[in-house]
Amino acid sequence: MTPTRGPPLRLNGTVSTTKRTSLGRLGAALPEPEHYADVPTRRAPARATNRRRLGVHLVGDGVDVAVHASRAERVDLCLIDVAADGSLSERRFRLRGPVHGVWHGHVPGVRAGQRYGFRVHGHWDPAVGLRHNPAKLVLDPYARALAGATALVPAIYGHVVDDDLAPVDGVLHPDPVDSAPFVSHGVVVDDTFDGAVPSPRVPWSDTVLYEAHVRGLTMRLPGLPPSLRGTYAGMAHPVTIAHLKKLGVTTVELLPIHASLPEPFLVEKGLTNYWGYNTLGFFAPEPGYATRAAQVAGPQAVLAEVKGMVALLHAAGLEVVLDVVYNHTCEAGDLGPTLSLRGLDNTGYYLHDGSSPARLADVTGTGNSLDFRRTRVVQLALDSLRYWVSEVGVDGFRFDLAVTLGRNGAEFSPYHPFLVAMATDPVLAQTKLIAEPWDLGPGGWRTGQFPAPMGDWNDRFRNTVRTFWLADAGAAAKGQPGRDLRDLATRLSGSADLFGHGEVPGGRGPLASVNFVTAHDGFTLADLVAYEHKHNEANLEGNRDGSDDNRSWNHGVEGPVQRDSVAAEIVPVRRRSMRNLLGTLLLSAGTPMLTAGDEMGRSQGGNNNAYCQDNEISWLDWRTTGWHGDMLSTTSYLLRLRREHPVLRPTRFASGRPADGDEVADLAWFDAGGDAMSAQRWHDPHNRVLQMLRSGLHCGDGDALVVLNGSLDQQEVTLARGRGADFELVWDSSWERPDHSLEDETDPMSLVASPGESVEMESLSMRLYLTRPSR
């Protein structure tokens, strides 16, 4: 399922320039536009100490400056000073060069907190892709902090636009209006930070990912001070950490925190890009997630809050992985604004289709794609990644639309220089690297094809598990056949068909499969069992956005069911279906990823594309009473079982044969009668019962027997014989809470079953049995 983040970008919308609509953080009232005036500019007094280090860095008595603009004829560093009335003034320095496309210089007297940008002089010839316009103050791609807002006004466009932001007369004439008052500025920062805490470096075999949004996770969290809600500081507050530790996750995967802007078509509607997949700067944190106090104190304080968040999570034993977007930027398509890379080197940074007149190639669905054939694009991404690890302290990255990062134009290669560089880089190779292994270009689905040490989001796991428990069950309720069990068994055992290949025997192993049933994109766990159709009306796109391939099942009634409804009997079945999905995720081979809020049954009201909903639709509802609390207890309990039993988290693919010294196969499959699965049973779509027996001998653990009943009827199941040891029932998805058995069973021995014994299983349920470790 390809992520759907709204329709293609439209930059000829209906925003009136008189509205002064802001794309970013709101500031004071905007000034009247003025034409840019070029004035004599003195040369930077000295050369940069190290012109290969791009960006602006404090060195000695001032700053070293280096920026790549290979087709420019002149580049000016513009130091921006803000007067008490909010008006801006500039001090300009003409940079030296270029040397291999890099302009550089040393400017004394500049200190941390100084705002700055660049003005780039050169040819304006859109037909060949050249968009140099010194009237546009462009952001340093290496800026590590930002100040000021970007406003949706004609001045931010490099070409002349009308009130609808469309090119005047359909021609791209250079616009003479100065954009400096209307765009975000880079800020010089001091990178020193004395509060860093070493990473806990959780092994992949122990890793449980928890995908969360800084704002959404904390906006309604009980016990969190109001001033910290929706902030980096709130993310690292003891109340937040207590929940994460109690739950049992190890690694927080944060939706993008790089500085970003919402698309113009969202601003038109009064919405925003809540998810943040529209990057403005690859080094600067998003200021809007900082506390009000940090924002008032300035960009340096915002950066310190981010570093402090990482340090506090580390101190609690939690890793931090960032969702990053290097596949495109917020400058959109050919008719988009000029904010940074477009003004510096449009043909050097962006992928073009080779046509005349020049047009951007779009394999991301956003209007532009960064061109990873270019050395400076690869360098920009690698430098950014190293910065977030070395200076901010994060533990890894999840790469949005990662196929774009491995494209040589149209073709993807797992041996692309960028992917090889990450895998061999002494800093990055020690981190967790996770690919979203698809994009919208030709041959864009590449799950399982990224190189070690990367892991891949496994959409095949998601689709198969949803299909077995929901889509096929819903079809059966209508008298229609489902699918056989072959693909389900492949996903339960680690997806060897996808991850068992590579440069070394055995491929990347099952842990490279990042298993998930839900993510930020799509239905929540609770909505999967309550809706068969998306309900995205709040996105104001006529419910056309978002995927239609949900593989969900409403159990007969669309949406919420009231307690006094005649359909109330389906509510417990819905909850059991949620537990089935959750249990399958956490008991399968691979690295599991939970979506924040699923542990409490969070709903988005059927919205499966809430990318533009910065409100109660997306913010976590922290109800932990009643069945919500039972779900939280069940999730925590399953994670504890996974943590305590290495048999549940194998590090290698099974062979299906006994290992040396063992009498039981490392992995074996059985049918409802306790017999080994035959070819006929594997291919029978009416067979809905499967037993998976995994030997724990060589990991010092007992054996694990997972039994799944995907039929709509109770089933009598004869347990596999294994090595002859008794099985203890440690979890049944028919239990509303994990301590159900302790309260409802008077005889503890009723939880113990002998090999070959027949047991009754509820319809649409699963069980986990464990044996005592063998010596």
C-alpha atoms as one frame of an Amber mdcrd trajectory, in Angstrom:
protein
   0.000   0.000   0.000   1.665   3.171  -1.193   1.358   6.063   1.268  -1.122
   8.671   0.094  -0.394  12.140   1.425  -2.955  14.154  -0.438  -3.294  15.037
  -4.125  -0.364  16.212  -6.273   0.858  19.620  -5.162  -1.028  22.543  -6.625
   0.754  25.854  -6.430  -1.830  27.819  -8.400  -4.419  27.683  -5.665  -6.785
  30.342  -4.392  -4.732  31.985  -1.671  -5.054  35.733  -1.875  -1.815  37.589
  -1.196  -3.755  39.993   0.958  -4.362  37.214   3.477  -0.668  37.043   4.360
  -1.110  33.341   5.054   1.807  31.772   6.883   3.222  28.391   5.903   5.254
  28.031   9.050   5.543  29.530  12.494   3.527  32.722  12.753   5.351  35.909
  13.555   4.535  39.594  13.460   2.465  41.225  10.745   4.210  40.983   7.402
   5.721  44.089   5.787   4.904  45.408   2.350   6.964  43.754  -0.414   9.933
  45.726  -1.726  12.150  45.219  -4.747  15.588  43.774  -4.170  18.452  46.212
  -4.661  21.928  44.974  -5.520  24.605  47.075  -3.864  28.400  46.926  -3.878
  29.365  44.017  -1.627  32.743  43.565  -0.032  34.534  40.294  -0.305  34.721
  37.892   2.615  37.901  38.966   4.449  39.549  35.531   4.369  39.224  32.022
   3.063  37.384  29.369   5.033  39.712  27.215   7.091  38.121  24.083   5.625
  36.049  24.819   2.524  35.062  21.136   2.272  32.970  21.497   5.450  29.736
  22.936   4.136  27.523  25.219   6.189  28.298  28.025   8.622  30.462  27.128
  11.618  31.978  29.113  14.460  35.750  29.260  13.942  38.102  31.520  15.852
  36.960  35.141  15.753  33.953  34.509  13.513  32.501  31.957  11.148  33.659
  29.817   8.269  31.141  29.668   5.437  30.921  27.149   2.592  27.997  26.528
   0.250  27.643  24.541  -2.950  26.236  26.423  -5.954  28.074  24.985  -8.946
  26.354  26.994 -11.695  26.295  30.357  -9.889  28.376  33.365 -10.949  28.434
  34.934  -7.492  27.165  34.033  -4.024  26.691  36.521  -1.170  26.470  35.638
   2.501  23.750  37.855   3.964  23.857  38.473   7.711  20.336  39.428   8.779
  19.811  41.820  11.686  16.365  42.420  13.170  15.513  45.841  14.589  13.231
  46.427  17.545  10.328  47.214  15.195  10.850  43.918  13.347  12.426  45.454
  10.253  15.386  43.697   8.676  18.765  44.927   7.564  21.548  43.039   5.824
  25.311  42.907   5.868  26.520  41.202   2.698  29.802  39.484   1.990  30.768
  38.173  -1.421  32.082  34.641  -1.007  35.261  33.382  -2.638  35.389  30.730
  -5.302  34.052  28.644  -6.670  36.293  25.667  -5.970  34.649  22.555  -7.359
  31.342  24.378  -7.126  31.845  25.518  -3.515  31.793  29.195  -2.507  33.477
  29.958   0.798  34.933  32.531   3.140  35.718  33.490   6.721  33.830  36.418
   8.243  35.045  37.753  11.616  32.800  39.151  14.315  29.908  36.734  13.781
  28.608  34.958  16.864  26.015  32.316  17.734  22.488  33.600  17.253  23.229
  35.480  14.027  20.589  35.069  11.320  21.803  34.558   7.769  20.979  33.392
   4.251  22.456  33.451   0.749  21.790  35.427  -2.415  22.825  33.631  -5.562
  23.665  35.453  -8.810  23.719  33.699 -12.159  21.721  32.839 -15.244  17.941
  32.777 -15.236  16.961  30.277 -17.901  14.147  27.961 -16.739  14.169  26.182
 -20.119  17.482  24.595 -19.151  16.684  24.414 -15.441  18.599  27.488 -14.232
  16.695  29.464 -11.559  19.247  31.889 -10.083  17.555  34.984  -8.674  19.432
  37.147  -6.114  16.165  38.775  -5.047  15.387  35.539  -3.215  17.142  34.978
   0.084  17.762  31.237   0.138  18.231  29.065   3.184  21.517  27.312   3.798
  20.811  23.572   3.333  23.217  23.007   6.239  21.555  25.476   8.622  21.315
  23.812  12.037  18.648  26.161  13.378  15.958  28.404  11.936  14.337  31.699
  12.867  11.261  33.365  11.440   8.320  32.055   9.461   7.847  31.361   5.775
   4.728  33.072   4.463   2.670  31.985   1.474   3.017  35.189  -0.542   4.169
  35.811  -4.140   7.551  37.085  -2.919   8.781  33.597  -2.036   8.526  32.498
  -5.683  11.537  32.958  -7.941   9.239  33.722 -10.884   6.483  36.312 -11.097
   3.114  34.947  -9.984  -0.377  36.395  -9.765  -2.663  36.474  -6.742  -3.412
  32.777  -7.277   0.335  32.028  -7.221   0.263  30.991 -10.884   2.895  32.229
 -13.390   1.832  35.463 -15.021   0.870  34.811 -18.664   2.152  31.267 -18.170
   5.755  32.473 -18.504   8.468  32.158 -15.842   9.777  35.707 -15.569  12.282
  36.379 -12.738  10.570  38.105  -9.828  12.374  41.234  -8.511  10.687  41.340
  -5.076  12.963  40.727  -2.083  11.897  37.560  -0.249  13.981  38.124   2.910
  11.101  39.343   5.137   8.909  36.388   4.149  11.179  33.352   4.561  12.857
  31.480   7.393  16.494  32.348   8.058  19.360  30.126   9.088  20.874  30.798
  12.507  24.478  30.319  13.587  24.616  27.940  16.547  27.157  26.711  19.055
  27.143  22.902  18.863  28.579  22.309  22.332  26.314  20.330  24.673  27.461
  18.889  27.983  24.396  16.800  28.827  24.781  13.945  26.347  24.049  10.409
  27.561  25.487   7.399  25.713  23.134   5.368  23.587  21.735   2.191  25.170
  22.500   0.435  21.839  19.682  -2.080  22.046  20.495  -5.183  19.955  18.222
  -5.827  17.009  17.173  -9.108  18.631  15.731  -7.185  21.598  14.325  -4.250
  19.654  10.661  -3.249  19.728   9.954  -0.096  17.716   7.283   2.387  18.792
   6.277   4.825  16.051   5.103   8.107  17.545   4.559  11.777  16.771   6.151
  14.223  19.226   3.034  16.369  19.310   0.414  13.674  18.961   1.819  11.469
  21.713   1.966  14.173  24.353  -0.814  16.670  23.605  -3.382  14.964  25.848
  -1.156  12.909  28.132  -2.508  13.005  31.721  -0.008  14.182  34.281   2.053
  16.136  31.783   2.292  19.867  32.566   0.304  21.864  29.984   3.404  23.848
  29.008   5.135  20.640  27.922   2.339  19.111  25.886   3.181  18.640  22.221
   6.878  19.317  22.779  10.304  17.697  22.759  10.509  18.274  26.506   7.149
  16.565  26.955   8.416  13.595  24.977  11.158  13.081  27.561   9.103  13.896
  30.657   9.023  11.195  33.378   5.298  10.654  32.741   5.912   9.845  29.080
   8.928   7.700  29.849   6.988   5.798  32.510   4.405   4.778  29.916   7.047
   3.656  27.425   8.910   1.635  30.041   5.743   0.050  31.408   4.698  -0.862
  27.898   8.030  -2.517  27.212   9.157  -0.907  23.952  12.858  -0.231  23.443
  13.113   2.245  20.586  11.007   5.315  19.866  10.680   6.042  16.147   9.659
   9.681  15.812   7.803  11.020  12.804   9.821  13.777  11.102  11.281  16.461
  13.340  13.318  18.144  10.595  12.061  21.665   9.944   9.213  21.465   7.450
   6.429  23.437   5.768   2.846  22.522   4.894   1.874  22.474   1.236   0.010
  25.491  -0.181  -3.107  23.481  -1.007  -3.376  22.602   2.706  -2.891  26.201
   3.776  -5.740  27.182   1.464  -8.039  24.927   3.486  -6.805  25.990   6.900
  -5.002  22.656   7.377  -1.358  21.769   7.875   1.084  18.963   7.137   0.839
  17.405  10.595   3.071  14.445   9.797   5.886  16.733   8.624   6.884  14.917
   5.430   7.764  18.155   3.594  11.275  19.103   4.615  12.655  22.618   4.593
  15.981  21.886   6.298  17.785  18.591   6.851  19.845  19.769   9.840  17.459
  22.084  11.695  14.872  20.718  14.150  11.264  21.799  13.744  10.906  24.810
  16.107   7.152  24.312  16.450   7.680  21.230  18.657   9.796  23.117  21.180
   8.326  24.546  24.365   7.155  28.130  24.284  10.007  29.040  26.628  12.597
  27.589  24.247  11.056  29.326  21.241  11.169  32.660  23.053  14.771  32.037
  24.165  15.771  31.426  20.556  16.968  28.762  18.126  19.900  27.730  20.304
  17.471  26.832  23.092  15.292  24.876  20.659  18.291  22.794  19.610  19.260
  22.256  23.249  15.752  20.994  24.008  16.032  18.410  21.219  19.412  17.244
  22.493  18.038  17.124  26.016  15.118  14.983  24.865  17.477  12.439  23.345
  19.686  12.430  26.440  16.788  11.847  28.832  15.382   9.015  26.719  18.842
   7.449  26.625  19.098   7.743  30.400  15.870   5.743  30.598  17.339   3.039
  28.351  15.307   4.074  25.295  16.676   4.590  21.807  15.583   7.377  19.447
  15.141   6.729  15.724  14.127   9.586  13.420  11.842   9.295  10.416  13.709
  11.320   7.782  12.707  12.632   4.356  15.664  12.940   1.983  13.685  12.007
  -1.127  12.206  15.477  -1.754  11.884  18.974  -0.300   9.110  21.487   0.317
  10.014  23.442  -2.835   7.515  21.267  -4.733   7.289  21.060  -8.542   8.499
  23.272 -11.372   6.119  26.043 -10.303   6.992  25.879  -6.609   8.647  28.492
  -4.397  12.373  29.250  -4.246  13.448  28.687  -0.658  16.785  26.847  -0.691
  18.090  24.216  -3.121  16.186  25.559  -6.140  17.881  28.930  -5.810  21.319
  27.470  -5.142  21.559  24.847  -7.881  18.245  23.663  -9.304  19.767  21.245
 -11.830  22.411  20.019  -9.411  20.084  19.022  -6.579  16.822  17.969  -8.236
  16.112  15.054 -10.554  15.064  16.215 -14.037  13.463  14.146 -16.758  15.901
  15.200 -19.507  13.270  16.964 -21.600  13.425  20.397 -23.167  12.239  22.657
 -21.700  13.608  21.236 -18.458  11.116  19.577 -16.137  11.490  17.969 -12.751
  11.091  14.199 -12.539   8.719  13.210  -9.746   8.972   9.712  -8.261   7.738
  10.822  -4.827   4.319  12.280  -5.604   5.341  15.648  -4.182   6.458  17.524
  -7.285  10.210  17.028  -6.932  12.768  14.335  -6.161  16.343  14.810  -5.054
  18.845  13.459  -7.572  20.978  10.862  -5.800  23.195  10.539  -8.869  24.764
  13.811  -7.755  27.746  13.808  -5.424  26.575  16.851  -3.481  23.125  15.352
  -2.901  24.686  12.201  -1.470  27.015  14.354   0.621  24.152  16.486   1.921
  22.236  13.421   3.105  25.293  11.742   4.657  26.434  14.934   6.392  22.948
  15.456   7.796  22.732  11.875   9.098  26.150  12.065  10.739  25.226  15.365
  12.370  22.092  13.946  13.971  24.060  10.986  15.302  27.279  12.721  16.364
  25.908  16.034  17.618  22.293  15.341  18.589  22.841  11.736  19.651  20.065
   9.862  17.833  20.319   6.102  17.348  19.113   5.588  13.809  16.796   6.546
  10.990  13.740   5.368   9.100  14.014   6.570   5.488  10.798   7.783   3.886
  10.337   6.519   0.294  13.824   5.042   0.452  13.798   3.685  -3.103  14.320
   7.257  -4.322  17.592   7.351  -2.394  18.881   4.362  -4.361  17.889   5.496
  -7.847  20.318   6.178 -10.648  17.726   8.239 -12.442  14.911   5.810 -13.173
  16.639   2.626 -12.032  17.025   1.460  -8.426  20.164  -0.342  -7.292  20.781
  -1.882  -3.862  24.438  -1.073  -4.485  23.807   2.619  -5.016  26.712   4.734
  -3.679  24.515   6.326  -1.023  23.323   2.965   0.333  26.838   1.527   0.252
  28.195   4.632   1.966  25.698   4.296   4.832  26.434   0.599   5.232  30.172
   1.214   5.479  30.299   4.584   7.233  31.973   4.196  10.664  29.320   6.405
  12.288  26.147   5.369  10.492  26.827   1.626  10.260  26.542   1.463  14.054
  23.019   2.882  14.020  19.639   1.407  13.150  18.853   2.046   9.480  15.326
   1.260   8.298  13.941   1.644   4.775  10.431   2.381   3.678  11.165   0.219
   0.633   9.005   1.826  -2.024   8.347   5.040  -3.901   6.021   6.089  -6.743
   8.500   5.731  -9.591   8.984   2.826 -12.031   9.841  -0.410 -10.243   9.150
   1.349  -6.979   8.324  -1.679  -4.786  11.611  -3.062  -3.362  10.772  -4.729
  -0.060  13.596  -7.068   0.919  16.061  -5.619  -1.587  17.979  -3.133   0.537
  21.514  -4.006   1.669  22.658  -5.019   5.138  22.686  -3.641   7.787  19.377
  -2.008   6.840  15.979  -3.281   7.890  12.880  -2.869   5.721   9.304  -2.065
   6.599   7.595  -5.308   5.601   4.326  -4.375   3.920   3.839  -7.996   2.894
   3.635  -8.890   6.593   1.051  -6.152   7.166  -1.090  -7.194   4.218  -0.950
 -10.922   4.950  -1.809 -10.630   8.630  -4.677  -8.232   7.962  -5.944 -10.528
   5.223  -5.950 -13.657   7.392  -7.625 -12.178  10.463  -9.873  -9.580   8.821
 -10.387  -9.629   5.060 -10.694 -13.396   4.766 -12.796 -13.649   7.921 -15.100
 -10.962   6.572 -15.331 -12.808   3.287 -16.143 -16.045   5.129 -18.961 -14.287
   6.968 -20.443 -13.630   3.521 -19.934 -17.218   2.388 -16.882 -16.451   0.263
 -13.586 -18.373   0.314 -10.368 -16.831   1.548  -6.729 -17.618   0.863  -4.633
 -20.583   1.890  -2.060 -20.511   4.701   1.224 -20.531   2.791   1.873 -16.806
   2.791   0.825 -16.493   6.430   3.367 -19.130   7.476   6.079 -17.318   5.516
   5.350 -14.068   7.386   5.144 -15.763  10.810   8.561 -17.299  10.269  10.399
 -14.124   9.232   9.719 -13.660   5.492  12.671 -15.667   4.185  11.374 -15.163
   0.647  12.197 -11.465   1.019  15.085 -11.357   3.474  16.818 -14.719   2.928
  18.827 -13.483  -0.056  21.810 -11.183  -0.332  25.571 -11.008  -0.486  26.064
 -13.514   2.330  24.433 -16.920   2.902  21.166 -16.575   4.780  20.673 -13.005
   3.635  19.954 -10.357   6.238  18.005 -12.691   8.502  14.521 -12.355   9.992
  15.381  -9.316  12.119  15.719  -7.239   8.936  11.980  -7.639   8.522  10.384
  -4.736  10.378   6.958  -6.230  10.962   3.955  -3.984  11.403   0.185  -4.206
  11.181  -0.432  -0.465  11.401   1.625   2.691  10.960   0.988   6.430  10.920
  -0.281   5.921   7.371  -3.549   3.968   7.349  -6.136   2.751   9.830  -5.310
   2.415  13.504  -5.644  -1.033  15.085  -9.073  -0.170  16.485 -10.265   1.233
  13.146  -9.141  -1.870  11.263 -11.804  -3.877  13.079 -14.536  -1.183  12.946
 -14.393   0.215   9.408 -14.367  -1.332   5.960 -14.180   2.033   4.213 -12.042
   5.112   4.817 -13.731   8.185   6.271 -11.383  11.043   5.396 -13.964  13.793
   5.016 -12.094  16.035   7.479  -9.215  16.219   4.985 -11.489  18.258   2.676
 -10.532  16.232  -0.394 -13.915  14.607  -1.003 -12.730  11.382   0.656 -10.608
  10.685  -2.436  -7.282  10.663  -0.583  -5.907   7.701   1.327  -5.681   4.070
   0.311  -8.674   1.896  -0.601  -6.661  -1.276   0.042  -7.255  -1.491   3.784
  -7.948  -5.229   4.219 -10.098  -4.342   7.193 -13.383  -5.789   8.501 -16.068
  -3.957  10.430 -17.579  -7.223  11.714 -20.926  -6.328  10.209 -21.472  -2.715
  11.281 -19.557   0.337  10.071 -18.086   2.470  12.821 -18.767   2.663  16.563
 -21.408   0.480  18.178 -23.313   1.686  21.219 -23.724  -0.540  24.276 -27.504
  -0.684  23.902 -27.343  -1.407  20.186 -28.668  -4.686  18.787 -25.192  -5.061
  17.280 -23.437  -4.830  20.666 -22.537  -8.524  20.491 -19.900  -7.807  17.845
 -17.921  -5.497  20.142 -16.126  -8.296  22.057 -15.326  -9.985  18.739 -13.805
  -6.762  17.455 -11.594  -6.584  20.534 -10.521 -10.193  20.053  -9.628  -9.401
  16.449  -7.441  -6.559  17.701  -5.687  -8.940  20.064  -5.203 -11.428  17.226
  -3.478  -8.799  15.112  -1.380  -7.657  18.038  -0.445 -11.189  19.084   0.542
 -12.181  15.555   2.762  -9.115  15.314   4.554  -9.757  18.598   4.900 -13.529
  18.289   6.261 -13.612  14.723   9.916 -13.739  13.749  11.206 -10.288  12.882
  11.471  -6.853  14.479   8.033  -5.628  15.597   6.843  -2.039  15.282   3.877
  -0.738  17.254   2.034   2.445  16.361   1.545   4.784  19.296  -1.948   4.489
  20.723  -2.718   1.031  19.372  -1.836  -0.367  22.780  -4.880   1.504  24.123
  -7.245   1.028  21.194  -6.947   4.548  19.784  -9.354   5.462  16.954  -9.097
   8.105  14.246 -12.778   7.779  13.406 -12.011   5.835  10.247  -9.568   8.402
   8.820  -6.788   6.406   7.145  -4.763   9.393   5.944  -4.683  11.848   8.842
  -1.552  13.607   7.579  -3.229  17.021   7.783  -5.091  16.617  11.082  -3.270
  18.388  13.909  -6.168  17.859  16.317  -8.053  15.233  18.306  -8.279  13.000
  15.231  -4.536  12.372  15.415  -3.657  13.099  19.044  -3.626  10.079  21.311
  -6.661   9.520  23.475  -5.169   8.344  26.768  -8.202   6.472  28.070  -6.832
   3.524  30.055 -10.011   2.402  31.796 -12.261  -0.481  30.815 -11.269  -2.352
  27.681  -8.682   0.320  26.807  -6.792  -0.601  29.963  -7.178  -4.280  29.157
  -5.582  -3.689  25.761  -2.692  -1.852  27.382  -2.184  -4.708  29.838  -2.320
  -7.272  27.051   0.238  -5.403  24.947   2.604  -4.998  27.876   2.190  -8.666
  28.813   2.950  -9.899  25.295   6.012  -7.683  25.133   7.199  -9.114  28.454
   6.762 -12.663  27.151   8.743 -11.719  24.051  11.477 -10.126  26.156  11.786
 -13.074  28.549  11.698 -15.853  25.944  14.344 -15.825  23.208  12.478 -18.631
  21.457   9.976 -15.953  20.406  12.604 -13.790  18.684  14.835 -15.985  16.504
  17.861 -14.363  14.909  18.203 -16.821  12.008  15.855 -18.361   9.518  14.703
 -21.839  10.417  15.708 -24.841   8.338  12.698 -26.986   9.188  15.031 -29.686
  10.517  16.397 -30.521  13.987  19.633 -28.730  14.811  22.575 -30.754  16.075
  21.759 -32.322  19.429  18.038 -31.640  19.125  15.217 -34.053  18.400  12.690
 -31.388  17.409  12.842 -29.322  14.234  13.807 -25.703  14.726  10.446 -24.872
  13.115   7.563 -27.191  12.267   3.965 -26.756  11.109   0.926 -28.802  12.098
  -2.763 -28.865  11.251  -5.775 -28.980  13.563  -5.351 -32.725  13.995  -1.790
 -32.382  15.240  -0.348 -33.846  12.045   2.404 -32.284   9.971   0.947 -29.995
   7.360   0.568 -31.749   4.038   0.732 -30.110   0.628  -3.011 -30.518   0.347
  -3.608 -28.726   3.648  -1.236 -25.911   2.690  -3.192 -25.267  -0.519  -6.668
 -25.639   0.965  -8.329 -22.196   1.353 -10.884 -23.716   3.717  -8.173 -24.787
   6.182  -8.108 -22.012   8.762  -6.206 -23.656  11.624  -2.409 -23.639  11.856
   0.068 -24.659  14.569   3.647 -23.336  14.580   6.130 -25.162  16.857   9.526
 -23.572  17.425  12.334 -25.314  19.316  13.996 -23.288  22.061  16.758 -25.770
  22.905  19.657 -23.915  21.345  18.689 -20.549  22.829  18.341 -21.975  26.343
  14.587 -21.650  26.344  11.568 -23.909  26.219   9.645 -24.632  23.052   6.906
 -22.307  21.802   3.672 -23.453  20.194   1.543 -20.804  18.514  -1.942 -21.979
  17.500  -4.167 -19.902  15.216  -7.846 -20.482  14.565  -8.937 -18.178  11.769
 -12.335 -19.806  11.276 -15.685 -18.397  12.325 -16.404 -21.497  14.422 -14.952
 -23.037  17.545 -12.379 -25.645  16.652 -11.087 -28.737  18.390  -7.330 -28.725
  18.026  -5.008 -31.615  18.832  -1.786 -30.070  20.069   1.441 -30.995  18.297
   3.483 -33.618  20.115   6.839 -31.871  19.981   9.396 -33.456  22.296   6.732
 -34.852  24.646   6.864 -32.148  27.300   3.689 -30.583  28.680   2.560 -27.272
  27.240   1.515 -24.400  29.479  -1.037 -21.986  28.057   0.438 -18.538  28.724
  -1.847 -16.459  26.507  -5.148 -16.806  24.704  -6.504 -13.963  22.579  -9.993
 -14.791  23.855  -8.873 -13.427  27.236  -9.904  -9.799  27.622  -6.868  -9.226
  29.834  -3.744 -11.293  30.468  -4.714 -12.178  34.073  -8.094 -13.509  32.889
  -6.959 -17.088  33.420  -5.921 -16.464  37.028  -9.335 -15.071  37.926 -11.537
 -17.424  35.915  -9.736 -20.739  36.312  -9.986 -22.431  39.708  -7.566 -25.191
  38.750  -4.148 -23.951  37.569  -3.606 -27.322  35.921  -6.354 -26.459  33.446
  -3.725 -24.256  31.760  -1.448 -27.270  31.195  -2.001 -29.547  28.226  -0.197
 -32.679  27.175   1.182 -33.200  23.675  -1.507 -34.784  21.552  -4.285 -33.562
  23.841  -7.332 -32.012  22.213  -8.371 -28.507  23.271 -11.300 -26.274  22.310
 -10.411 -22.928  20.748 -12.773 -20.008  20.357 -13.560 -18.813  16.864 -11.099
 -16.244  15.517  -8.559 -16.709  18.277  -4.939 -17.628  18.849  -2.941 -19.141
  21.689   0.640 -19.276  22.884   1.872 -22.376  24.726   5.352 -22.696  26.244
   7.243 -25.648  27.669   9.855 -25.619  30.377  13.429 -25.340  29.059  15.077
 -28.676  28.257  18.484 -29.468  29.646
